[in-house]
Amino acid sequence: MKRKTGALSIEQALETALGFCRVTEPEICNIGDCAGRILAEDMRAAISSPPFRRSAMDGFAVRSEDLYGASGQSPVALTVLGCNDAGSPAVHHIGKGEAAQIMTGGVLPEEADAVVKQEIVEFRGQDTAVFTKPARPGDQFSPVGEDLQKGETLAPAGETLDASALAAGAAAGLSMLSVRKKVRAAVICTGDELTLPGQPLGEGKIYGSSHLYLTTRLLQCGCACGQAYFAGDDLSAIAGLIREQIEAGTQLIVTTGGVSVGRKDYLPAVIDMIGGEILFHGIDVKPGMPSMLSRAGGTLILSLSGNPYSCACIFELIGRPMIAAMLGKRCVRDRVLQIPAADPYDKKSPVRRILRGYFDGMRVHFSSRQRNGQMAAGIGCNCLIDIPAGNEGIREGDIVRIVLLN
C-alpha cells in the first residue's frame, strides 16, 4: 500500500481528488428524461425556431405597400381572403389589395410582410378590412429563426440541462440527447453504535443519520445510488462490502467512520487489505480533519468522519466537486463569495474552520449550533463559512468567505 502522509489544505486535497476523477461514458436519453443531466456533447438545433414566419398577435397579414398613405382621412380597404389560425394556415398567398386575418402564432402568407393588430382595423362584413394607418415591413411577426437557428449551439457539453435548456432543445426539434451516465455511487457506514431508524435503541446506541444525508446528496448531485450499507466495526465486513462494490463497477464509494486514530478505526487497514492506494489522509481543517481518499481498481473511496457534520462538510467541499468532475460538468469548483457577516461569531479559530450559515442575498448568518454532532443545525443553511486559521473572532459587518452549496 502506498500512503501519502501529512495533512493537506482543502484546496490541495481537492486538487488531488480531481486529478483521479474520470468522466463517465455518454448515453442517449429521451429529452423528457434529461432534467438535471449533464450534456456529453454540444446541443445543436435540428431546425430553426420558429420554422416559419409567425404572427406575434391577432390581426391581419398585409403587404405593407398596400397601406402606404393610409390614414383616418384616407382609409384603405383590403379584401380578406380567409383566416390563418395557429397551426391551420388557410391562406398561403395574397395579392395586391388583399389581406388575411391571422391569429397569434399563425403562418404569414408568402407575400405578406407585416401584421396589423386587429384593434386598429375595422372589419366590415366577412371579407373587407379597413385600415387607417400605414404598416412597416416586419411589423408584429417573428421571422424564421428568431429564437434559434438550425445548427446553432444551444448549450455546450458540460452544461446542466435545466428547464430552459430542455425547452429550447424541444423547440429546436430534438427528441434525444447525449448525456453523461450517472456516477454509480455507494455509501458504507461503519460503527457498532449505529442503529437504523425505526429499530429500538439498545444501550449506548444512536440512530444513524449520515447515511441519509449522503444518499440524498448523492442523488441530488447526479449519482445512481441505492440504499446505504452498514458494516459495524468489523474489519472483514467493511473490506467485503467495499470489494463487492468495486466488483459491481461502483465508481465512487463514500464511507463514514473509521478514519481517525481510535482502536476501531479500520479504514486505512481495509484499504491495505484490498490492495488499494491511499491518496491522502488528513485535511488541515475542522471539522473533518481525519478524512481520507483512496482508490482501488477503478473505484475512488472517500472516507469521512463518523461525526455527522464533519462527514457532511467534507462531502460538500471534496465529494461534491468530485462528482461534478466525473459528470464532466463545465463548472466543477464551488462559487465563493466575500459577504458581510450579519452577526458576530466570538469563538477563536486556531485552525481553519468551516461553519454552517445562511446567505440571505445580502449578508450571511451563522447557525446558532455548530457542533459536529448537530445535524439539525444544517436545516435551512445554504452555505459554508470559511474561517481562516488564527482568526480571533468575527464581528457583525466583517467580510467573510462563503461557499454556496446549491
Secondary structure as the mmCIF struct_conf table of DSSP 4:
data_model
#
loop_
_struct_conf.conf_type_id
_struct_conf.id
_struct_conf.beg_label_comp_id
_struct_conf.beg_label_asym_id
_struct_conf.beg_label_seq_id
_struct_conf.end_label_comp_id
_struct_conf.end_label_asym_id
_struct_conf.end_label_seq_id
STRN STRN1 ARG A 3 ARG A 3
BEND BEND1 GLY A 6 GLY A 6
HELX_LH_PP_P HELX_LH_PP_P1 ALA A 7 ALA A 7
STRN STRN2 LEU A 8 LEU A 8
HELX_LH_PP_P HELX_LH_PP_P2 SER A 9 SER A 9
HELX_RH_AL_P HELX_RH_AL_P1 ILE A 10 GLY A 19
TURN_TY1_P TURN_TY1_P1 PHE A 20 PHE A 20
HELX_LH_PP_P HELX_LH_PP_P3 VAL A 23 GLU A 25
STRN STRN3 PRO A 26 ASN A 30
HELX_RH_3T_P HELX_RH_3T_P1 ILE A 31 ASP A 33
TURN_TY1_P TURN_TY1_P2 ALA A 35 GLY A 36
STRN STRN4 ILE A 38 LEU A 39
BEND BEND2 ALA A 40 GLU A 41
STRN STRN5 MET A 43 ARG A 44
BEND BEND3 ALA A 46 ILE A 47
STRN STRN6 SER A 49 SER A 49
BEND BEND4 PRO A 50 PHE A 52
STRN STRN7 ARG A 54 SER A 55
BEND BEND5 ALA A 56 ASP A 58
STRN STRN8 GLY A 59 VAL A 62
HELX_RH_3T_P HELX_RH_3T_P2 SER A 64 LEU A 67
TURN_TY1_P TURN_TY1_P3 TYR A 68 GLY A 69
BEND BEND6 GLY A 72 SER A 74
STRN STRN9 VAL A 76 ASN A 84
STRN STRN10 ASP A 85 ASP A 85
TURN_TY1_P TURN_TY1_P4 ALA A 86 GLY A 87
STRN STRN11 SER A 88 SER A 88
TURN_TY1_P TURN_TY1_P5 LYS A 96 GLY A 97
STRN STRN12 GLU A 98 ILE A 102
TURN_TY1_P TURN_TY1_P6 THR A 104 GLY A 105
HELX_LH_PP_P HELX_LH_PP_P4 GLY A 106 GLY A 106
STRN STRN13 VAL A 107 VAL A 107
HELX_LH_PP_P HELX_LH_PP_P5 LEU A 108 PRO A 109
TURN_TY1_P TURN_TY1_P7 GLU A 110 GLU A 111
STRN STRN14 ALA A 114 LYS A 117
HELX_RH_3T_P HELX_RH_3T_P3 GLN A 118 ILE A 120
STRN STRN15 VAL A 121 ARG A 124
TURN_TY1_P TURN_TY1_P8 GLY A 125 ASP A 127
STRN STRN16 THR A 128 PHE A 131
BEND BEND7 LYS A 133 LYS A 133
TURN_TY1_P TURN_TY1_P9 PRO A 137 GLN A 140
STRN STRN17 PHE A 141 SER A 142
HELX_LH_PP_P HELX_LH_PP_P6 PRO A 143 PRO A 143
TURN_TY1_P TURN_TY1_P10 VAL A 144 GLY A 145
BEND BEND8 GLU A 146 ASP A 147
STRN STRN18 LEU A 148 LEU A 148
TURN_TY1_P TURN_TY1_P11 LYS A 150 GLY A 151
STRN STRN19 THR A 153 ALA A 155
TURN_TY1_P TURN_TY1_P12 ALA A 157 GLY A 158
STRN STRN20 THR A 160 THR A 160
HELX_RH_AL_P HELX_RH_AL_P2 ALA A 163 ALA A 171
TURN_TY1_P TURN_TY1_P13 ALA A 172 GLY A 173
STRN STRN21 MET A 176 ARG A 180
HELX_LH_PP_P HELX_LH_PP_P7 LYS A 181 LYS A 182
STRN STRN22 VAL A 183 THR A 190
TURN_TY1_P TURN_TY1_P14 ASP A 192 GLU A 193
STRN STRN23 LEU A 194 THR A 195
TURN_TY1_P TURN_TY1_P15 PRO A 197 GLY A 198
BEND BEND9 GLN A 199 GLN A 199
HELX_LH_PP_P HELX_LH_PP_P8 PRO A 200 LEU A 201
TURN_TY1_P TURN_TY1_P16 GLU A 203 GLY A 204
STRN STRN24 ILE A 206 TYR A 207
HELX_RH_AL_P HELX_RH_AL_P3 SER A 210 GLN A 220
TURN_TY1_P TURN_TY1_P17 CYS A 221 GLY A 222
STRN STRN25 CYS A 223 CYS A 225
STRN STRN26 TYR A 229 GLY A 232
TURN_TY1_P TURN_TY1_P18 ASP A 233 ASP A 233
HELX_RH_AL_P HELX_RH_AL_P4 LEU A 235 GLU A 247
TURN_TY1_P TURN_TY1_P19 ALA A 248 GLY A 249
BEND BEND10 GLN A 251 GLN A 251
STRN STRN27 LEU A 252 THR A 256
BEND BEND11 GLY A 257 GLY A 257
BEND BEND12 SER A 260 GLY A 262
TURN_TY1_P TURN_TY1_P20 ARG A 263 LYS A 264
HELX_RH_AL_P HELX_RH_AL_P5 LEU A 267 MET A 273
TURN_TY1_P TURN_TY1_P21 ILE A 274 GLY A 275
STRN STRN28 GLU A 277 HIS A 281
STRN STRN29 ILE A 283 ILE A 283
BEND BEND13 ASP A 284 VAL A 285
STRN STRN30 LYS A 286 LYS A 286
BEND BEND14 PRO A 287 PRO A 287
TURN_TY1_P TURN_TY1_P22 MET A 289 PRO A 290
STRN STRN31 MET A 292 ALA A 296
TURN_TY1_P TURN_TY1_P23 GLY A 297 GLY A 298
STRN STRN32 THR A 299 LEU A 304
BEND BEND15 GLY A 306 ASN A 307
HELX_RH_AL_P HELX_RH_AL_P6 PRO A 308 ILE A 314
HELX_RH_PI_P HELX_RH_PI_P1 PHE A 315 GLY A 319
HELX_RH_AL_P HELX_RH_AL_P7 ARG A 320 MET A 326
TURN_TY1_P TURN_TY1_P24 LEU A 327 GLY A 328
BEND BEND16 ARG A 330 ARG A 330
BEND BEND17 ARG A 333 ARG A 333
HELX_LH_PP_P HELX_LH_PP_P9 ASP A 334 ARG A 335
STRN STRN33 VAL A 336 PRO A 340
STRN STRN34 ALA A 341 ALA A 341
BEND BEND18 ALA A 342 ASP A 343
STRN STRN35 TYR A 345 TYR A 345
STRN STRN36 SER A 349 SER A 349
BEND BEND19 PRO A 350 VAL A 351
STRN STRN37 ARG A 353 PHE A 359
BEND BEND20 GLY A 361 MET A 362
STRN STRN38 VAL A 364 PHE A 366
BEND BEND21 SER A 368 SER A 368
TURN_TY1_P TURN_TY1_P25 ASN A 372 GLY A 373
HELX_RH_3T_P HELX_RH_3T_P4 MET A 375 GLY A 378
TURN_TY1_P TURN_TY1_P26 ILE A 379 GLY A 380
STRN STRN39 CYS A 383 ILE A 387
HELX_LH_PP_P HELX_LH_PP_P10 PRO A 388 PRO A 388
TURN_TY1_P TURN_TY1_P27 ALA A 389 GLY A 390
STRN STRN40 ASN A 391 ASN A 391
STRN STRN41 ILE A 394 ILE A 394
TURN_TY1_P TURN_TY1_P28 GLU A 396 GLY A 397
STRN STRN42 ILE A 399 LEU A 404
#
